[in-house]
């Protein structure tokens, strides 16, 4: 196979894979909400979580919205471990990494 063909095949595969969603919510994580700081003023903060994933695939930047969506799912899944039902982003996404505050808004 010619080198140019291999290169273009690799680029096409990376672009197609970058559109895929790799992170799935757990059954409990589906119940966790992502809100803003203004929306959790009456909630109890129960912790913080930092989640990360690959923001580049084969050297190509993944779609920023997909990365954010997947980070939200990871944070929601992680909040369950802290007995939280809500997460709030407290940092910007940097190299596929983001920190979230975890809250419990519904009394148990």
C-alpha positions in Angstrom: 0.0 0.0 0.0 1.4 3.4 -0.8 2.4 5.6 2.0 0.0 8.4 1.1 -2.9 5.9 1.1 -1.9 4.7 4.5 -1.7 8.2 5.8 -5.1 9.2 4.5 -6.6 6.0 5.8 -5.2 6.7 9.3 -6.5 10.2 9.2 -9.9 9.1 8.1 -10.0 6.5 10.9 -9.0 9.0 13.5 -11.6 11.5 12.3 -14.4 8.8 12.4 -13.3 7.6 15.8 -13.2 11.1 17.2 -16.9 11.3 16.5 -17.7 8.2 18.6 -18.9 8.4 22.2 -16.8 6.1 24.4 -18.3 6.9 27.8 -21.6 5.6 28.9 -23.6 6.6 32.1 -24.2 4.0 34.7 -27.8 3.4 35.8 -27.1 5.5 38.9 -25.1 8.1 37.0 -28.1 8.7 34.7 -29.9 10.2 37.7 -27.2 12.7 38.5 -27.7 16.2 37.1 -25.2 18.7 35.8 -26.1 22.2 37.0 -24.5 25.6 37.4 -23.3 27.0 40.7 -26.3 29.4 40.9 -28.6 26.4 40.8 -27.1 24.6 43.8 -27.2 27.3 46.5 -29.6 25.3 48.7 -27.7 22.0 48.2 -25.1 20.3 50.4 -21.6 20.0 48.9 -20.4 16.4 49.5 -17.1 16.5 47.7 -15.2 17.1 44.5 -14.1 14.9 41.6 -11.6 15.3 38.8 -12.3 13.3 35.7 -10.2 12.9 32.5 -10.2 11.3 29.1 -8.3 11.5 25.8 -8.9 14.9 24.1 -6.7 13.9 21.2 -6.9 10.8 19.1 -3.9 10.0 16.9 -2.7 13.5 17.4 -6.0 15.0 16.2 -8.2 17.1 18.6 -11.5 15.5 19.4 -14.7 17.5 19.1 -14.8 19.9 22.1 -18.5 19.3 22.7 -18.1 15.5 22.6 -15.2 15.8 25.1 -17.4 18.0 27.4 -20.3 15.6 27.2 -18.1 12.7 28.1 -16.5 14.5 31.0 -20.0 15.3 32.3 -20.9 11.6 32.1 -17.7 10.6 33.9 -18.4 13.2 36.6 -22.0 12.0 37.0 -20.8 8.4 37.4 -18.2 9.5 39.9 -20.8 11.6 41.9 -22.6 8.4 42.8 -19.6 7.2 44.7 -19.8 10.3 46.9 -23.5 9.9 47.4 -24.2 13.0 45.3 -27.0 13.7 42.9 -25.7 16.8 41.2 -22.4 18.0 39.7 -21.2 21.5 38.9 -18.1 22.2 36.8 -15.6 24.2 38.7 -12.8 24.3 36.2 -12.4 24.6 32.5 -11.5 21.6 30.4 -7.7 21.4 30.1 -6.1 18.5 28.2 -9.2 16.4 28.6 -9.4 17.0 32.3 -12.0 18.8 34.4 -12.9 19.2 38.1 -16.5 19.1 39.3 -18.0 19.9 42.7 -20.4 17.2 43.9 -23.6 18.1 45.7 -26.6 16.4 47.3 -29.7 18.4 46.5 -32.4 15.9 47.3 -32.5 14.9 51.0 -32.3 11.2 51.7 
